[in-house]
Amino acid sequence: MEQKIDRIIRKFMVFFLILVISAASYAGFFANWAFRDGAEAMGFTAMVEETAKRPFVHRQLLPQTVKRIADALPEQTQEKLEAKLIKSSSIEKIYAKADIPKEYVIEYHLMYFFCFLAFFAAIWILRSLLCEIIQDKVAGTLGAMFFALIFPFFEVLGGYYYDIFEILFMFMAARFALHGNWPGLVVLAPIAEANKESFLFFLLTLYPLARSHYEVKKAAGVTLGTAFIAGVTYLYIRALYAGNPGDMADWRIKDHLGSVWRIGSYFNTTTIYGVPLGRGMFLPHMICVYWIVKKAWHHLTDAWKNHAKLALLINGILYFMFVLPDEIRDLSLLYVSFIILTAFFIRDVIKPEQNKATSEN
């Protein structure tokens, strides 16, 4: 009985730690960006009303979900709930950036809580994934908590609700792929693609994991099959909003070539947590990333190494062609690889004897 109580308490402590860390990170994210309230190109109202510019308007999974939930409520319940939420204005009292339109007050609150739940779920799934790969619960937990805390620093040029759901879906996909659960990926593909079109490319990076379960033809088939489902979903959504203003993408190669030679671009800072800290391609951060990769790379299996290489190739091309310099959030295909390497690095720091034994083997 005592052992059972002990296990329950330990699980609750882990749950509480991840909950608190997730809440702190989400608050840092939301305080800085809210839902881009008031922005005509991609703000909350524009997204809900489907008038946002392309490609922002394509990320309709959450706006359509909260609209349908709000519309499903009985009219009397809607009126009472709207009056209560407008009167309390709890979110606006906490966050200066929040500017909730009264006609969408229910939808806004739903989106706020769904985003937090998605963020918490993402970190919880990430912990599970890391603990399994690293084979160390302490390092896996610390790795997941570390990612939660640094996530807002990836959103330095613009924070978007769909980036939160993107990490949830990527961590789920990575876990599915690790176990060869391709039916799970088939179900997930259209849902995640409706959230953000980058999921199609992430599916392609999972081929090495498929190869660890199947022979070449079947591995290619299941990878291309899930990518095809995602692609069809994207084309359907794209057709729905073909009349919206904006372009599908902007060429950014010239911007990157210019920023490479600007020394100041390697020392930008942000105050997400109240003190100036590095952001974007901050040079000390880049040195740390290099060191983590160098020290932890040998721990990865061939499948994860090839996944990381494929993600770097695809994301690197997309980043330098279509993304503004310093927009670290658009290196998201590398999140899984990076945090696995970071968790291994953490394990080696707190348990150097384990790293020594691994190296000798």
C-alpha positions as YAML, in Angstrom:
chain: A
units: angstrom
residues:
- id: 1
  name: MET
  ca: [0.00, 0.00, 0.00]
- id: 2
  name: GLU
  ca: [2.81, 2.38, 0.92]
- id: 3
  name: GLN
  ca: [4.59, 1.69, -2.36]
- id: 4
  name: LYS
  ca: [1.38, 2.37, -4.29]
- id: 5
  name: ILE
  ca: [0.91, 5.71, -2.52]
- id: 6
  name: ASP
  ca: [4.55, 6.54, -3.18]
- id: 7
  name: ARG
  ca: [4.10, 5.89, -6.94]
- id: 8
  name: ILE
  ca: [0.96, 8.05, -7.03]
- id: 9
  name: ILE
  ca: [2.74, 10.92, -5.27]
- id: 10
  name: ARG
  ca: [5.73, 10.69, -7.60]
- id: 11
  name: LYS
  ca: [3.48, 10.74, -10.67]
- id: 12
  name: PHE
  ca: [1.60, 13.72, -9.26]
- id: 13
  name: MET
  ca: [4.86, 15.57, -8.63]
- id: 14
  name: VAL
  ca: [5.94, 15.02, -12.24]
- id: 15
  name: PHE
  ca: [2.50, 16.10, -13.43]
- id: 16
  name: PHE
  ca: [2.63, 19.22, -11.28]
- id: 17
  name: LEU
  ca: [6.15, 20.14, -12.39]
- id: 18
  name: ILE
  ca: [5.26, 19.88, -16.06]
- id: 19
  name: LEU
  ca: [2.00, 21.76, -15.45]
- id: 20
  name: VAL
  ca: [3.80, 24.66, -13.74]
- id: 21
  name: ILE
  ca: [6.60, 24.82, -16.32]
- id: 22
  name: SER
  ca: [4.04, 24.70, -19.15]
- id: 23
  name: ALA
  ca: [1.98, 27.46, -17.52]
- id: 24
  name: ALA
  ca: [5.05, 29.69, -17.08]
- id: 25
  name: SER
  ca: [6.16, 29.20, -20.67]
- id: 26
  name: TYR
  ca: [2.67, 29.69, -22.09]
- id: 27
  name: ALA
  ca: [2.27, 32.88, -20.05]
- id: 28
  name: GLY
  ca: [5.57, 34.15, -21.45]
- id: 29
  name: PHE
  ca: [4.43, 33.35, -24.97]
- id: 30
  name: PHE
  ca: [0.98, 34.89, -24.57]
- id: 31
  name: ALA
  ca: [2.18, 38.02, -22.77]
- id: 32
  name: ASN
  ca: [4.43, 38.75, -25.72]
- id: 33
  name: TRP
  ca: [2.04, 37.99, -28.59]
- id: 34
  name: ALA
  ca: [-1.49, 37.07, -27.42]
- id: 35
  name: PHE
  ca: [-3.29, 35.92, -30.59]
- id: 36
  name: ARG
  ca: [-1.87, 38.79, -32.67]
- id: 37
  name: ASP
  ca: [-5.03, 40.69, -31.74]
- id: 38
  name: GLY
  ca: [-5.91, 43.49, -34.12]
- id: 39
  name: ALA
  ca: [-3.51, 42.47, -36.89]
- id: 40
  name: GLU
  ca: [-5.34, 42.47, -40.23]
- id: 41
  name: ALA
  ca: [-3.02, 39.95, -41.86]
- id: 42
  name: MET
  ca: [-3.17, 37.20, -39.23]
- id: 43
  name: GLY
  ca: [-4.93, 38.49, -36.08]
- id: 44
  name: PHE
  ca: [-7.53, 36.56, -34.10]
- id: 45
  name: THR
  ca: [-10.57, 38.25, -35.68]
- id: 46
  name: ALA
  ca: [-9.19, 37.90, -39.21]
- id: 47
  name: MET
  ca: [-8.53, 34.20, -38.66]
- id: 48
  name: VAL
  ca: [-11.96, 33.48, -37.16]
- id: 49
  name: GLU
  ca: [-13.70, 35.44, -39.92]
- id: 50
  name: GLU
  ca: [-11.46, 33.77, -42.53]
- id: 51
  name: THR
  ca: [-10.36, 37.12, -43.98]
- id: 52
  name: ALA
  ca: [-6.68, 36.78, -43.04]
- id: 53
  name: LYS
  ca: [-3.98, 36.84, -45.67]
- id: 54
  name: ARG
  ca: [-2.48, 33.75, -47.19]
- id: 55
  name: PRO
  ca: [-0.72, 31.65, -45.97]
- id: 56
  name: PHE
  ca: [-1.92, 32.53, -42.44]
- id: 57
  name: VAL
  ca: [-5.56, 31.92, -43.30]
- id: 58
  name: HIS
  ca: [-4.79, 28.31, -44.22]
- id: 59
  name: ARG
  ca: [-4.15, 27.45, -40.53]
- id: 60
  name: GLN
  ca: [-7.82, 27.02, -39.72]
- id: 61
  name: LEU
  ca: [-7.94, 23.92, -37.51]
- id: 62
  name: LEU
  ca: [-8.34, 25.75, -34.20]
- id: 63
  name: PRO
  ca: [-10.40, 28.77, -35.39]
- id: 64
  name: GLN
  ca: [-12.96, 26.50, -37.01]
- id: 65
  name: THR
  ca: [-13.03, 24.21, -33.98]
- id: 66
  name: VAL
  ca: [-13.76, 26.98, -31.48]
- id: 67
  name: LYS
  ca: [-16.35, 28.52, -33.81]
- id: 68
  name: ARG
  ca: [-18.23, 25.27, -34.08]
- id: 69
  name: ILE
  ca: [-18.15, 24.66, -30.33]
- id: 70
  name: ALA
  ca: [-19.42, 28.18, -29.63]
- id: 71
  name: ASP
  ca: [-22.16, 27.85, -32.27]
- id: 72
  name: ALA
  ca: [-23.26, 24.52, -30.78]
- id: 73
  name: LEU
  ca: [-24.09, 26.12, -27.44]
- id: 74
  name: PRO
  ca: [-27.77, 26.96, -26.81]
- id: 75
  name: GLU
  ca: [-28.50, 30.63, -27.47]
- id: 76
  name: GLN
  ca: [-29.39, 31.34, -23.84]
- id: 77
  name: THR
  ca: [-26.19, 29.69, -22.64]
- id: 78
  name: GLN
  ca: [-24.18, 31.72, -25.13]
- id: 79
  name: GLU
  ca: [-25.65, 35.00, -23.90]
- id: 80
  name: LYS
  ca: [-25.04, 34.20, -20.24]
- id: 81
  name: LEU
  ca: [-21.50, 33.01, -20.88]
- id: 82
  name: GLU
  ca: [-20.64, 36.01, -23.05]
- id: 83
  name: ALA
  ca: [-21.94, 38.42, -20.38]
- id: 84
  name: LYS
  ca: [-19.93, 36.64, -17.68]
- id: 85
  name: LEU
  ca: [-16.70, 36.57, -19.68]
- id: 86
  name: ILE
  ca: [-17.00, 40.21, -20.77]
- id: 87
  name: LYS
  ca: [-17.64, 41.30, -17.18]
- id: 88
  name: SER
  ca: [-14.72, 39.36, -15.72]
- id: 89
  name: SER
  ca: [-12.27, 40.20, -18.56]
- id: 90
  name: SER
  ca: [-9.81, 37.96, -16.74]
- id: 91
  name: ILE
  ca: [-7.46, 37.42, -19.70]
- id: 92
  name: GLU
  ca: [-7.29, 41.12, -20.54]
- id: 93
  name: LYS
  ca: [-6.51, 41.97, -16.91]
- id: 94
  name: ILE
  ca: [-3.51, 39.64, -16.96]
- id: 95
  name: TYR
  ca: [-2.19, 40.31, -20.46]
- id: 96
  name: ALA
  ca: [-1.82, 43.82, -21.86]
- id: 97
  name: LYS
  ca: [-1.54, 42.47, -25.43]
- id: 98
  name: ALA
  ca: [-4.94, 40.74, -25.24]
- id: 99
  name: ASP
  ca: [-7.74, 42.65, -26.98]
- id: 100
  name: ILE
  ca: [-10.77, 40.36, -27.05]
- id: 101
  name: PRO
  ca: [-13.55, 41.26, -29.53]
- id: 102
  name: LYS
  ca: [-16.87, 41.08, -27.70]
- id: 103
  name: GLU
  ca: [-18.59, 39.22, -30.54]
- id: 104
  name: TYR
  ca: [-16.01, 36.42, -30.25]
- id: 105
  name: VAL
  ca: [-15.39, 36.38, -26.52]
- id: 106
  name: ILE
  ca: [-16.34, 32.69, -26.16]
- id: 107
  name: GLU
  ca: [-14.20, 31.65, -29.13]
- id: 108
  name: TYR
  ca: [-11.24, 33.63, -27.76]
- id: 109
  name: HIS
  ca: [-11.42, 31.99, -24.33]
- id: 110
  name: LEU
  ca: [-11.79, 28.56, -25.90]
- id: 111
  name: MET
  ca: [-8.74, 29.14, -28.04]
- id: 112
  name: TYR
  ca: [-6.76, 30.39, -25.03]
- id: 113
  name: PHE
  ca: [-7.48, 27.27, -22.97]
- id: 114
  name: PHE
  ca: [-7.13, 24.86, -25.90]
- id: 115
  name: CYS
  ca: [-3.70, 26.29, -26.65]
- id: 116
  name: PHE
  ca: [-2.60, 25.83, -23.07]
- id: 117
  name: LEU
  ca: [-3.91, 22.27, -22.96]
- id: 118
  name: ALA
  ca: [-2.13, 21.54, -26.25]
- id: 119
  name: PHE
  ca: [1.11, 22.97, -24.90]
- id: 120
  name: PHE
  ca: [0.88, 20.94, -21.70]
- id: 121
  name: ALA
  ca: [0.04, 17.80, -23.69]
- id: 122
  name: ALA
  ca: [2.98, 18.45, -26.04]
- id: 123
  name: ILE
  ca: [5.46, 18.66, -23.16]
- id: 124
  name: TRP
  ca: [3.94, 15.59, -21.49]
- id: 125
  name: ILE
  ca: [4.25, 13.55, -24.71]
- id: 126
  name: LEU
  ca: [7.75, 14.90, -25.27]
- id: 127
  name: ARG
  ca: [8.78, 13.71, -21.80]
- id: 128
  name: SER
  ca: [7.44, 10.25, -22.57]
- id: 129
  name: LEU
  ca: [9.28, 10.20, -25.91]
- id: 130
  name: LEU
  ca: [12.57, 11.35, -24.36]
- id: 131
  name: CYS
  ca: [12.39, 8.96, -21.42]
- id: 132
  name: GLU
  ca: [11.97, 6.07, -23.84]
- id: 133
  name: ILE
  ca: [14.77, 7.12, -26.19]
- id: 134
  name: ILE
  ca: [17.24, 8.28, -23.52]
- id: 135
  name: GLN
  ca: [16.36, 5.45, -21.14]
- id: 136
  name: ASP
  ca: [16.63, 7.88, -18.25]
- id: 137
  name: LYS
  ca: [13.57, 9.45, -16.61]
- id: 138
  name: VAL
  ca: [15.48, 12.29, -14.95]
- id: 139
  name: ALA
  ca: [17.21, 13.41, -18.17]
- id: 140
  name: GLY
  ca: [14.01, 12.91, -20.16]
- id: 141
  name: THR
  ca: [12.00, 15.02, -17.74]
- id: 142
  name: LEU
  ca: [14.62, 17.76, -17.59]
- id: 143
  name: GLY
  ca: [14.87, 17.77, -21.39]
- id: 144
  name: ALA
  ca: [11.11, 18.22, -21.78]
- id: 145
  name: MET
  ca: [11.03, 20.97, -19.17]
- id: 146
  name: PHE
  ca: [13.97, 22.69, -20.85]
- id: 147
  name: PHE
  ca: [12.18, 22.68, -24.20]
- id: 148
  name: ALA
  ca: [9.04, 24.11, -22.57]
- id: 149
  name: LEU
  ca: [11.01, 27.03, -21.13]
- id: 150
  name: ILE
  ca: [12.90, 27.89, -24.30]
- id: 151
  name: PHE
  ca: [9.96, 27.50, -26.69]
- id: 152
  name: PRO
  ca: [8.91, 31.20, -26.40]
- id: 153
  name: PHE
  ca: [12.42, 32.16, -27.55]
- id: 154
  name: PHE
  ca: [11.72, 30.45, -30.86]
- id: 155
  name: GLU
  ca: [8.72, 32.77, -31.33]
- id: 156
  name: VAL
  ca: [10.74, 35.99, -31.30]
- id: 157
  name: LEU
  ca: [9.59, 37.64, -34.56]
- id: 158
  name: GLY
  ca: [6.00, 36.50, -34.21]
- id: 159
  name: GLY
  ca: [4.10, 34.15, -31.92]
- id: 160
  name: TYR
  ca: [1.25, 32.12, -33.42]
- id: 161
  name: TYR
  ca: [-1.27, 29.77, -31.82]
- id: 162
  name: TYR
  ca: [-0.77, 27.16, -34.53]
- id: 163
  name: ASP
  ca: [2.90, 26.79, -33.58]
- id: 164
  name: ILE
  ca: [1.77, 25.37, -30.24]
- id: 165
  name: PHE
  ca: [-0.39, 22.75, -31.91]
- id: 166
  name: GLU
  ca: [2.41, 22.09, -34.38]
- id: 167
  name: ILE
  ca: [4.78, 20.89, -31.65]
- id: 168
  name: LEU
  ca: [2.00, 18.73, -30.18]
- id: 169
  name: PHE
  ca: [1.41, 17.04, -33.53]
- id: 170
  name: MET
  ca: [5.13, 16.66, -34.28]
- id: 171
  name: PHE
  ca: [5.84, 15.01, -30.93]
- id: 172
  name: MET
  ca: [2.84, 12.71, -31.44]
- id: 173
  name: ALA
  ca: [4.06, 11.86, -34.94]
- id: 174
  name: ALA
  ca: [7.58, 11.15, -33.70]
- id: 175
  name: ARG
  ca: [6.20, 8.79, -31.07]
- id: 176
  name: PHE
  ca: [3.96, 7.05, -33.62]
- id: 177
  name: ALA
  ca: [6.91, 6.65, -35.99]
- id: 178
  name: LEU
  ca: [9.18, 5.33, -33.24]
- id: 179
  name: HIS
  ca: [6.73, 2.49, -32.64]
- id: 180
  name: GLY
  ca: [5.83, 1.95, -36.30]
- id: 181
  name: ASN
  ca: [2.28, 3.13, -35.68]
- id: 182
  name: TRP
  ca: [1.48, 4.26, -39.22]
- id: 183
  name: PRO
  ca: [-2.31, 3.98, -38.83]
- id: 184
  name: GLY
  ca: [-1.92, 6.62, -36.12]
- id: 185
  name: LEU
  ca: [-0.01, 8.83, -38.55]
- id: 186
  name: VAL
  ca: [-2.66, 8.35, -41.22]
- id: 187
  name: VAL
  ca: [-5.30, 9.68, -38.82]
- id: 188
  name: LEU
  ca: [-3.04, 12.47, -37.59]
- id: 189
  name: ALA
  ca: [-1.86, 13.68, -41.03]
- id: 190
  name: PRO
  ca: [-4.97, 15.62, -42.21]
- id: 191
  name: ILE
  ca: [-5.63, 17.05, -38.73]
- id: 192
  name: ALA
  ca: [-2.07, 18.32, -38.30]
- id: 193
  name: GLU
  ca: [-1.93, 19.59, -41.89]
- id: 194
  name: ALA
  ca: [-5.08, 21.63, -41.31]
- id: 195
  name: ASN
  ca: [-3.21, 23.27, -38.46]
- id: 196
  name: LYS
  ca: [-0.05, 24.12, -40.41]
- id: 197
  name: GLU
  ca: [1.23, 23.09, -43.82]
- id: 198
  name: SER
  ca: [4.76, 22.33, -42.56]
- id: 199
  name: PHE
  ca: [3.54, 19.00, -41.19]
- id: 200
  name: LEU
  ca: [3.74, 17.51, -44.67]
- id: 201
  name: PHE
  ca: [7.51, 18.08, -44.69]
- id: 202
  name: PHE
  ca: [7.88, 16.67, -41.18]
- id: 203
  name: LEU
  ca: [6.20, 13.46, -42.34]
- id: 204
  name: LEU
  ca: [8.91, 13.07, -45.00]
- id: 205
  name: THR
  ca: [11.63, 13.28, -42.34]
- id: 206
  name: LEU
  ca: [10.14, 10.22, -40.61]
- id: 207
  name: TYR
  ca: [11.16, 7.88, -43.44]
- id: 208
  name: PRO
  ca: [14.32, 6.66, -41.61]
- id: 209
  name: LEU
  ca: [12.14, 5.61, -38.67]
- id: 210
  name: ALA
  ca: [9.79, 3.78, -41.05]
- id: 211
  name: ARG
  ca: [12.82, 2.07, -42.55]
- id: 212
  name: SER
  ca: [13.73, 0.71, -39.11]
- id: 213
  name: HIS
  ca: [10.39, -1.17, -39.10]
- id: 214
  name: TYR
  ca: [9.84, -2.07, -42.76]
- id: 215
  name: GLU
  ca: [11.77, -2.92, -45.91]
- id: 216
  name: VAL
  ca: [12.47, -0.13, -48.39]
- id: 217
  name: LYS
  ca: [9.33, -0.31, -50.53]
- id: 218
  name: LYS
  ca: [6.91, -0.49, -47.63]
- id: 219
  name: ALA
  ca: [8.76, 2.22, -45.69]
- id: 220
  name: ALA
  ca: [8.62, 4.51, -48.72]
- id: 221
  name: GLY
  ca: [4.99, 3.62, -49.29]
- id: 222
  name: VAL
  ca: [3.79, 4.44, -45.78]
- id: 223
  name: THR
  ca: [5.85, 7.67, -45.72]
- id: 224
  name: LEU
  ca: [4.64, 8.89, -49.11]
- id: 225
  name: GLY
  ca: [1.12, 7.72, -48.31]
- id: 226
  name: THR
  ca: [0.86, 9.87, -45.18]
- id: 227
  name: ALA
  ca: [2.50, 12.77, -47.03]
- id: 228
  name: PHE
  ca: [-0.03, 12.36, -49.85]
- id: 229
  name: ILE
  ca: [-2.93, 12.61, -47.37]
- id: 230
  name: ALA
  ca: [-1.39, 15.76, -45.92]
- id: 231
  name: GLY
  ca: [-0.81, 17.18, -49.39]
- id: 232
  name: VAL
  ca: [-4.42, 16.61, -50.48]
- id: 233
  name: THR
  ca: [-5.58, 18.29, -47.27]
- id: 234
  name: TYR
  ca: [-3.36, 21.28, -48.00]
- id: 235
  name: LEU
  ca: [-4.57, 21.61, -51.59]
- id: 236
  name: TYR
  ca: [-8.19, 21.50, -50.43]
- id: 237
  name: ILE
  ca: [-7.63, 24.23, -47.84]
- id: 238
  name: ARG
  ca: [-5.62, 26.27, -50.33]
- id: 239
  name: ALA
  ca: [-8.49, 26.11, -52.81]
- id: 240
  name: LEU
  ca: [-10.94, 27.32, -50.16]
- id: 241
  name: TYR
  ca: [-8.96, 30.51, -49.64]
- id: 242
  name: ALA
  ca: [-7.64, 31.10, -53.14]
- id: 243
  name: GLY
  ca: [-9.43, 34.46, -53.18]
- id: 244
  name: ASN
  ca: [-7.79, 35.80, -50.02]
- id: 245
  name: PRO
  ca: [-5.08, 38.45, -50.39]
- id: 246
  name: GLY
  ca: [-1.41, 37.66, -49.95]
- id: 247
  name: ASP
  ca: [1.11, 35.30, -51.51]
- id: 248
  name: MET
  ca: [1.86, 31.67, -50.80]
- id: 249
  name: ALA
  ca: [5.46, 32.57, -49.85]
- id: 250
  name: ASP
  ca: [8.06, 35.33, -50.12]
- id: 251
  name: TRP
  ca: [11.60, 34.87, -51.36]
- id: 252
  name: ARG
  ca: [14.07, 35.58, -48.52]
- id: 253
  name: ILE
  ca: [17.45, 34.48, -49.90]
- id: 254
  name: LYS
  ca: [18.60, 38.08, -50.34]
- id: 255
  name: ASP
  ca: [17.62, 38.91, -46.74]
- id: 256
  name: HIS
  ca: [19.69, 35.99, -45.43]
- id: 257
  name: LEU
  ca: [22.73, 36.91, -47.51]
- id: 258
  name: GLY
  ca: [22.56, 40.41, -46.06]
- id: 259
  name: SER
  ca: [22.08, 39.35, -42.43]
- id: 260
  name: VAL
  ca: [25.00, 36.90, -42.47]
- id: 261
  name: TRP
  ca: [27.48, 39.79, -42.51]
- id: 262
  name: ARG
  ca: [25.74, 41.96, -39.90]
- id: 263
  name: ILE
  ca: [27.49, 41.38, -36.57]
- id: 264
  name: GLY
  ca: [24.55, 42.87, -34.67]
- id: 265
  name: SER
  ca: [22.22, 40.14, -35.92]
- id: 266
  name: TYR
  ca: [24.08, 37.64, -33.72]
- id: 267
  name: PHE
  ca: [23.50, 39.57, -30.51]
- id: 268
  name: ASN
  ca: [19.78, 40.40, -30.49]
- id: 269
  name: THR
  ca: [17.92, 40.11, -27.18]
- id: 270
  name: THR
  ca: [14.36, 39.70, -25.91]
- id: 271
  name: THR
  ca: [12.67, 40.08, -22.51]
- id: 272
  name: ILE
  ca: [10.17, 37.22, -22.52]
- id: 273
  name: TYR
  ca: [10.80, 36.39, -18.86]
- id: 274
  name: GLY
  ca: [11.41, 39.95, -17.70]
- id: 275
  name: VAL
  ca: [15.18, 40.18, -18.25]
- id: 276
  name: PRO
  ca: [17.14, 40.69, -21.48]
- id: 277
  name: LEU
  ca: [18.13, 37.31, -22.94]
- id: 278
  name: GLY
  ca: [19.41, 36.25, -26.34]
- id: 279
  name: ARG
  ca: [17.04, 35.59, -29.21]
- id: 280
  name: GLY
  ca: [17.19, 34.31, -32.75]
- id: 281
  name: MET
  ca: [20.69, 33.49, -34.01]
- id: 282
  name: PHE
  ca: [22.23, 34.73, -30.74]
- id: 283
  name: LEU
  ca: [25.90, 33.72, -31.01]
- id: 284
  name: PRO
  ca: [26.29, 32.17, -27.51]
- id: 285
  name: HIS
  ca: [23.16, 30.08, -28.18]
- id: 286
  name: MET
  ca: [24.53, 28.90, -31.51]
- id: 287
  name: ILE
  ca: [27.79, 27.85, -29.84]
- id: 288
  name: CYS
  ca: [25.80, 25.87, -27.26]
- id: 289
  name: VAL
  ca: [23.78, 24.14, -29.98]
- id: 290
  name: TYR
  ca: [26.98, 23.23, -31.82]
- id: 291
  name: TRP
  ca: [28.50, 21.82, -28.62]
- id: 292
  name: ILE
  ca: [25.39, 19.81, -27.75]
- id: 293
  name: VAL
  ca: [25.29, 18.25, -31.23]
- id: 294
  name: LYS
  ca: [29.00, 17.49, -31.14]
- id: 295
  name: LYS
  ca: [28.87, 15.82, -27.73]
- id: 296
  name: ALA
  ca: [25.57, 13.94, -28.05]
- id: 297
  name: TRP
  ca: [25.44, 12.94, -31.72]
- id: 298
  name: HIS
  ca: [27.07, 9.54, -31.13]
- id: 299
  name: HIS
  ca: [24.18, 8.55, -28.84]
- id: 300
  name: LEU
  ca: [21.61, 8.64, -31.66]
- id: 301
  name: THR
  ca: [20.63, 5.50, -33.50]
- id: 302
  name: ASP
  ca: [21.15, 5.45, -37.27]
- id: 303
  name: ALA
  ca: [17.41, 6.04, -37.76]
- id: 304
  name: TRP
  ca: [17.40, 9.19, -35.63]
- id: 305
  name: LYS
  ca: [20.65, 10.41, -37.20]
- id: 306
  name: ASN
  ca: [19.14, 10.07, -40.67]
- id: 307
  name: HIS
  ca: [15.94, 11.74, -39.49]
- id: 308
  name: ALA
  ca: [17.98, 14.69, -38.22]
- id: 309
  name: LYS
  ca: [19.96, 14.94, -41.47]
- id: 310
  name: LEU
  ca: [16.79, 14.82, -43.57]
- id: 311
  name: ALA
  ca: [15.12, 17.43, -41.37]
- id: 312
  name: LEU
  ca: [18.18, 19.69, -41.64]
- id: 313
  name: LEU
  ca: [18.25, 19.36, -45.43]
- id: 314
  name: ILE
  ca: [14.54, 20.06, -45.95]
- id: 315
  name: ASN
  ca: [14.21, 22.72, -43.28]
- id: 316
  name: GLY
  ca: [17.47, 24.40, -44.25]
- id: 317
  name: ILE
  ca: [16.34, 24.83, -47.86]
- id: 318
  name: LEU
  ca: [12.89, 26.12, -46.85]
- id: 319
  name: TYR
  ca: [14.36, 28.44, -44.22]
- id: 320
  name: PHE
  ca: [16.85, 30.20, -46.46]
- id: 321
  name: MET
  ca: [14.44, 30.44, -49.38]
- id: 322
  name: PHE
  ca: [11.22, 31.59, -47.71]
- id: 323
  name: VAL
  ca: [11.79, 32.64, -44.07]
- id: 324
  name: LEU
  ca: [12.97, 35.89, -42.55]
- id: 325
  name: PRO
  ca: [16.40, 35.78, -40.85]
- id: 326
  name: ASP
  ca: [16.13, 35.09, -37.10]
- id: 327
  name: GLU
  ca: [12.68, 33.47, -37.50]
- id: 328
  name: ILE
  ca: [13.75, 30.44, -35.46]
- id: 329
  name: ARG
  ca: [10.18, 29.14, -35.20]
- id: 330
  name: ASP
  ca: [10.46, 28.12, -38.84]
- id: 331
  name: LEU
  ca: [13.22, 25.67, -38.02]
- id: 332
  name: SER
  ca: [10.57, 23.56, -36.32]
- id: 333
  name: LEU
  ca: [11.35, 20.39, -38.30]
- id: 334
  name: LEU
  ca: [14.53, 20.22, -36.21]
- id: 335
  name: TYR
  ca: [12.83, 20.51, -32.81]
- id: 336
  name: VAL
  ca: [12.58, 16.76, -32.21]
- id: 337
  name: SER
  ca: [16.20, 16.07, -33.14]
- id: 338
  name: PHE
  ca: [17.46, 19.00, -31.12]
- id: 339
  name: ILE
  ca: [15.65, 18.11, -27.93]
- id: 340
  name: ILE
  ca: [16.66, 14.43, -28.15]
- id: 341
  name: LEU
  ca: [20.29, 15.51, -28.44]
- id: 342
  name: THR
  ca: [19.80, 17.98, -25.58]
- id: 343
  name: ALA
  ca: [18.32, 15.28, -23.34]
- id: 344
  name: PHE
  ca: [21.30, 13.01, -24.06]
- id: 345
  name: PHE
  ca: [23.63, 15.92, -23.26]
- id: 346
  name: ILE
  ca: [21.79, 16.52, -19.96]
- id: 347
  name: ARG
  ca: [22.10, 12.84, -19.09]
- id: 348
  name: ASP
  ca: [25.84, 12.93, -19.76]
- id: 349
  name: VAL
  ca: [26.22, 15.98, -17.52]
- id: 350
  name: ILE
  ca: [24.34, 14.51, -14.55]
- id: 351
  name: LYS
  ca: [25.57, 10.93, -15.12]
- id: 352
  name: PRO
  ca: [29.03, 11.17, -16.72]
- id: 353
  name: GLU
  ca: [29.83, 7.55, -15.83]
- id: 354
  name: GLN
  ca: [26.96, 6.39, -18.08]
- id: 355
  name: ASN
  ca: [28.36, 8.38, -21.00]
- id: 356
  name: LYS
  ca: [31.81, 6.86, -20.38]
- id: 357
  name: ALA
  ca: [30.37, 3.35, -20.41]
- id: 358
  name: THR
  ca: [28.44, 4.07, -23.63]
- id: 359
  name: SER
  ca: [31.54, 5.45, -25.33]
- id: 360
  name: GLU
  ca: [33.61, 2.41, -24.37]
- id: 361
  name: ASN
  ca: [30.97, 0.07, -25.80]
...
